[in-house]
Amino acid sequence: MFATARAILKQDPAARSLMMVMLTYPGLHALGYYRIAHWFHIHQHYLLSAIISRWAARRTGVLIAPGAVIGQRVFIDHGIGVVIGETAIIEDDVTILHGVTIGARHITSGRRHPHIEHHSFIGAHAQILGPITIGSYSKIGANAVVLEQVPQYATAVGNPAQILER
């Protein structure tokens, strides 16, 4: 958590100190609760992991399913309204703004949520849906609805999202 807090301090111009980040950033708190719930999930204590996840969502405004796989130094800025689904994979150094949904399109078995590769940026209220991959160093614009793959270094905007540049 300290590495994540230090990364947030470097990245967010509104962050004035490491203590401020540690005590007041709901996205960081949500990730801390997620790490605990995820540990219980991988050790097959599913009810306990679900209870921790729901409690954390009420406390932080961020709902992260305990089965999701989240890397290091992920920055959930502002946090409120973020939803991350059960089979989602989020790699290292990803920034997610408020209101983002990383969710499913259909109820199926197996992987049904997106894979967000490292160093991606997800704009406010973006909806990334289905078993798709968002390539590393990609940007998803605010309010975009992404239903198809986004290649590395690309920018996707609109509803449905279109690739703006590569």
Protein Blocks (a to p, Z undefined) as FASTA:
>chain_A
ZZmmmmmmmmmmklmbfklmmmmmmklmmmmmmmmmmmmmmnopaklmmmmmmmmmmmno
pacdfkbccdehiacehkiopacdfkbccdehiacdehiacddfbdcehjfbdcddehia
cdehiacedjddddehiacdehiacfbdcdehiacedjddddfbZZ
